[in-house]
Each structure stands twice: as C-alpha cells, then as structure tokens.
Amino acid sequence: MNKGLWVNPHIVEIQEDPFLKNHRKPHTENMIRLHMNELPYVHPKVEEAVKTWAENPKLNLFPHGEMTRLVEIFADTIGVKPENILLFPGSSPALDSVLRTFTYKNFRMVYRIPTYGHAYQTMKINGIDPIPVRPTPIYSLEIEEILEAFDLYDAHGIYLTNPHNPTGQYLPAERIWDILDTIPDSVPLIIDETYVSFADTSFIGAADLIENYPNLIILRSFSQAFGLASLRIGAVISHEDNIEVLRKIRRDIDITPVAQMAALEALMNIEDYERVWEEIENIRDDIRDKLLEMDIVVYPSETNFLLLRVAQPDKLSYFLEENGILVRVFAQPSWMTGHMRISISWKEDMDKLLRTIAKAPKEYIHS
Ligand SMILES: Cc1ncc(COP(=O)(O)O)c(C=O)c1O
C-alpha cells in the first residue's frame, strides 16, 4: 500500500518512460554519448570565461537579475526586440511557466506524438488534457492534421516542437504562418525551437512572426545548439505583453551567473557555432546516406539526430553500449518500439557507430 502523501491525479497518470529512469549515464570518458542530442563541442572562449569566473565565483551572492547585455545580444542575433525575450534556467522550465500562465482548468492542448517526453509531462503537471496527433508515417506531419484535431476536440492550444524531436522533421515558417492564420488570436501556439540551429540554412525559425501574432510563443534552448546543457539556460520569445506577464512568475535569480556569462560569450562567437552546426548537418546527412545503404530505415532530419527503424532496437542498443556507444531507444508507446534515435557527433564517433552496427548480429537490424 502506498504510505506516501495524497498525489495529484494528473501526476499519478504520468507514465514514466523506463528509458529515462536510467538514461543519465555517468560521464565516463570512454563512452560515445549519442543518446541525449548533446553538442560534441564547447567553444574555447566559453570554457576560458568559465575558468576565469571560477577563480573568483562569489558563490555567496545571489545572481544579478537583469541580464541586459545578454538579452540585447540574443535579441539582435535572432532579429527581435529585447522586450520579446525572457530568459529561464532552460527551455523546459520556460515551458512550465508558459503553461502555468496561459492555460486554465480543462485546457485541451493539441500536440504531436511521439514528442519530447518532458513536454507531455509538463502538460500533465499543469492539469492540461493533452490531445495527441499521430501522423502516419510518423515523420510526416501535415499541419492539416493538427488543425483537424484542434477543431474536432474543440481544443484551446497547440504545442509543437519544430524541428521535431524525435523524428527530425521541420515545418517551414510558412506552414507555421498557416496555422496562425487559421486559429483564433486567443489560442496559444507554442513552438519549441530547441533544434532550429541544425535546420536548413534557409529556415529562419518563427521568431520573425511574433510582432504580428501575439498568440505565438517560441521556446529556445542553449543546451544543444550552444553546448551549454549543464549550465541550464533557455528562453521564451514572444510578444512583449506576454513577456511582461511571464516576468511576474519567472525567478530571475534561478539563472546562474556562470550560465549568463557562458551564453553571452557563446553569442559573441556565433560565427564559430554556425560552422559547427553546418559540420554537424553535413555529418548527419552523410551518416543517413550510409545507413540507407545498409538498408536501414532512416527518416530525413533537420536536427542534430537521426531516427532509425530496426528489427530489435533493445538488443542493438545493448550491443552498441557494450561497444562503448550510448543511443536512445523507445520503450513506449508500443508503436515506437522499433525505433532508435542517434545523436550526431564528430565523424570519428559516427564512423565507430557505423562499424559497430555493421558488426552487430543481422537479426537485430533486419527482420
Ligand atoms: C524538444 C526539446 N525541448 C527542450 C529540450 C531541453 O531543453 P533545456 O535543456 O533547455 O531544458 C530538449 C532536450 O532534449 C528537447 O528535445
């Protein structure tokens, strides 16, 4: 019998993903980490700035809350006004704050499955009724499917990751535009653009739409694109009226000085990151071609990962782990169990992945 406290039913309903229970592998030097979409790069100037900070870290002081310069440079980088940006300790807490602020009791939110697991959890935690849309095949969402579900379920909001985790598909800005032109102005459209830096260079993201669409809320993260996952920093980008309301619940002291400083240094060196993103994209496309040559189903991707379909992903992932490579498998839902996601790292790591897959028992890959 459960001897703990009464639990909010929304939280009881959350199904824990068995993979996530043990996915936080120790940072052993000799493992190739292709399971969490981390960037295999830290900018030398960011590292240097962190080391300089560590010489006199003033650990006893609360963080400085304004972050003016960082916000200005970020706004300039993505072509919005500083008033359109609010920083958070990661894009996941940003989503939580957005949902707490702009949703209400019995709020129905259309979203695409499979999706980034934490987004589903955050919806549930906030008492939202998630309305799943499952495109068939899973990598090819059409916005009409989203809009149909929105009408059918008389929904109140839409959440999408774009480019999408875990399929890698992206919807061009014009398609996002179409959604915005169709739904009422009062309906929040939340677009998580965590992976947008790895998308086709002609894709500029939805940030330029916010002036015209006050119901558009964009989430960005410094975790993957800037390789700052351990420091926890992300942002909401939206109309300034939304930002003003969010400011009331955002605790600015939650963003550590070291995260602020590293993000600032990263943005000041954005050209170097652009080169890294391009290299990752090239490696991704090359690996996809090679996996296709091995007759493995691999979906097209505009992210720093690829989604594959293989006969026995569990066995293949154990085999890879024994050979020093961590990948992401999907234990649920049942129709995802044939899938495996691999993050893109440097060529040397990816070549090792290919060699290891080639050595794996054939029945793990083909049925
Ligand atoms: C779609 C998506 N959003 C957000 C995140 C995490 O962002 P953050 O580290 O800024 O909370 C991830 C990480 O895996 C993700 O896949």
The ligand as an SDF file (V2000), in Angstrom:
LIG
                    3D

 16 16  0  0  0  0  0  0  0  0999 V2000
   12.3160   19.4770  -27.9000 C   0  0  0  0  0  0  0  0  0  0  0  0
   13.1750   19.7460  -26.7060 C   0  0  0  0  0  0  0  0  0  0  0  0
   12.9440   20.8320  -25.9640 N   0  0  0  0  0  0  0  0  0  0  0  0
   13.7110   21.1390  -24.8930 C   0  0  0  0  0  0  0  0  0  0  0  0
   14.7600   20.3020  -24.5160 C   0  0  0  0  0  0  0  0  0  0  0  0
   15.5770   20.6290  -23.3040 C   0  0  0  0  0  0  0  0  0  0  0  0
   15.8790   21.9550  -23.2480 O   0  0  0  0  0  0  0  0  0  0  0  0
   16.5410   22.5670  -21.9280 P   0  0  0  0  0  0  0  0  0  0  0  0
   17.7870   21.8150  -21.6610 O   0  0  0  0  0  0  0  0  0  0  0  0
   16.8000   23.9970  -22.3120 O   0  0  0  0  0  0  0  0  0  0  0  0
   15.5460   22.4610  -20.8240 O   0  0  0  0  0  0  0  0  0  0  0  0
   15.0250   19.1530  -25.2500 C   0  0  0  0  0  0  0  0  0  0  0  0
   16.1250   18.2680  -24.8330 C   0  0  0  0  0  0  0  0  0  0  0  0
   16.2550   17.1560  -25.0860 O   0  0  0  0  0  0  0  0  0  0  0  0
   14.2080   18.8680  -26.3610 C   0  0  0  0  0  0  0  0  0  0  0  0
   14.4230   17.7610  -27.0880 O   0  0  0  0  0  0  0  0  0  0  0  0
  1  2  1  0
  2  3  1  0
  2 15  2  0
  3  4  2  0
  4  5  1  0
  5  6  1  0
  5 12  2  0
  6  7  1  0
  7  8  1  0
  8  9  2  0
  8 10  1  0
  8 11  1  0
 12 13  1  0
 12 15  1  0
 13 14  2  0
 15 16  1  0
M  END
$$$$
